[in-house]
């Protein structure tokens, strides 16, 4: 490999292949930088976690709505039963 650098800044700016190591080919056949692969995976994991959180929140909201409806139905039934008991 050919190494290109300014003699005055030899230790500060290496541009050889070792400074830019690439990851092995991925399953799709492309070659990317190792950091990019890790960043992509971390971003996908974050998106998945966010989707799961949103789904959990939606499920909790639906369960709360169902519980509220059941409570209101129970209260209506209790009122009806009380009215019937007071008016024989």
C-alpha positions as CSV (number, residue, x, y, z in Angstrom):
1,X,0.0,0.0,0.0
2,X,1.1,3.5,-0.8
3,X,1.1,5.8,2.1
4,X,0.6,9.5,1.4
5,X,1.3,12.1,4.0
6,X,2.9,15.5,4.6
7,X,6.4,15.2,6.1
8,X,5.6,18.0,8.6
9,X,2.5,16.2,9.8
10,X,3.5,12.5,9.3
11,X,2.1,11.3,12.6
12,X,-1.0,13.4,12.6
13,X,-2.5,12.5,9.2
14,X,-1.9,8.9,8.0
15,X,-4.0,8.1,4.9
16,X,-3.0,4.5,4.4
17,X,-5.4,1.5,4.4
18,X,-4.8,0.8,8.1
19,X,-6.4,4.2,9.0
20,X,-9.6,3.3,7.1
21,X,-10.2,-0.4,7.8
22,X,-13.2,-1.8,6.1
23,X,-15.6,-4.5,7.3
24,X,-15.8,-7.8,5.5
25,X,-18.5,-7.9,2.7
26,X,-22.0,-8.0,4.1
27,X,-24.7,-10.5,2.9
28,X,-25.8,-8.2,0.2
29,X,-22.3,-8.1,-1.3
30,X,-21.4,-4.6,-0.5
31,X,-18.4,-3.4,1.5
32,X,-18.8,-0.8,4.1
33,X,-16.8,0.8,6.9
34,X,-17.0,-1.1,10.1
35,X,-18.3,1.9,12.0
36,X,-21.1,2.4,9.5
37,X,-22.3,-1.2,10.0
38,X,-22.3,-0.7,13.7
39,X,-24.1,2.6,13.4
40,X,-26.7,1.1,11.1
41,X,-27.3,-1.8,13.5
42,X,-27.6,0.5,16.5
43,X,-30.0,2.7,14.5
44,X,-32.1,-0.3,13.5
45,X,-32.2,-1.5,17.1
46,X,-33.2,1.9,18.3
47,X,-36.0,2.0,15.8
48,X,-37.2,-1.4,16.8
49,X,-37.2,-0.5,20.4
50,X,-39.2,2.6,19.6
51,X,-41.7,0.7,17.6
52,X,-42.1,-1.8,20.5
53,X,-42.6,1.0,22.9
54,X,-45.2,2.6,20.8
55,X,-47.0,-0.8,20.4
56,X,-46.9,-1.3,24.2
57,X,-48.3,2.1,24.8
58,X,-51.1,1.6,22.3
59,X,-51.9,-1.8,23.9
60,X,-52.0,-0.2,27.3
61,X,-54.2,2.6,26.1
62,X,-56.6,0.0,24.6
63,X,-56.7,-2.0,27.8
64,X,-57.4,1.2,29.8
65,X,-60.2,2.1,27.5
66,X,-61.7,-1.4,27.8
67,X,-61.3,-1.3,31.6
68,X,-63.1,2.1,31.7
69,X,-65.9,0.8,29.5
70,X,-66.3,-2.3,31.8
71,X,-66.3,0.0,34.9
72,X,-69.0,2.2,33.4
73,X,-71.1,-0.8,32.4
74,X,-70.8,-2.2,35.9
75,X,-71.8,1.2,37.5
76,X,-74.8,1.4,35.2
77,X,-75.8,-2.2,36.1
78,X,-75.4,-1.4,39.8
79,X,-77.6,1.7,39.5
80,X,-80.2,-0.3,37.6
81,X,-80.1,-3.0,40.3
82,X,-80.5,-0.4,43.0
83,X,-83.4,1.3,41.3
84,X,-85.2,-2.1,40.9
85,X,-84.6,-2.9,44.5
86,X,-86.0,0.5,45.6
87,X,-89.1,0.2,43.3
88,X,-90.6,-3.2,43.9
